[in-house]
Amino acid sequence: MIKFPRLHFPFPRHNHTLHVQFNTRQCQACGKCVKACPKHVLGTIAFLSHRHVHVEKANSCIGCNACIRACQHQAIQSRENLQ
């Protein structure tokens, strides 16, 4: 069975947790960060012709940075680095 990302409208934007921030323009929707997350915080979505990572359970993020290490496109950053 093929699973397709669900359609989602980006308002409000779900591109960060307390610990990480996603750049949806750099995201290639490869899903490696989704698979790496031990708490199932992330998912992928499709919006018209654009696909990217979506934060589904921001409160479940424990800041382990597994998603950052898994992302080969550097689309995810620690929020500590942004301050």
FENLIN-V17084 format. One line per field, one symbol per residue. ss: DSSP state (A for helix, B for strand, O for the rest). phi: phi as a letter, one per 20 degrees, with the letter a starting at -180 (. if undefined). psi: psi as a letter, one per 40 degrees, with the letter a starting at -180 (. if undefined). A space follows every 50 residues. Layout:
ss: ???
phi: ???
psi: ???
//
This chain:
ss: OOOOOBBOOOOOOOOBOOOBBBOOOOOOOOOAAAAAOOOOOBBBBBBOOB BBBBBOOAAAOOOOOAAAAAOOOOOBBBAAAAO
phi: .eddfffbefdffdcbcfdccdeffefdlfnfffffffdlfdbdcccldd dafceecgfefdmfmffffffedleccffffee
psi: hhhiiiihhfhihgeiaddihhhdddhefdedddddheefdiiiihhbeh iiihhdgdeehefeedddddheefehihedee.
//
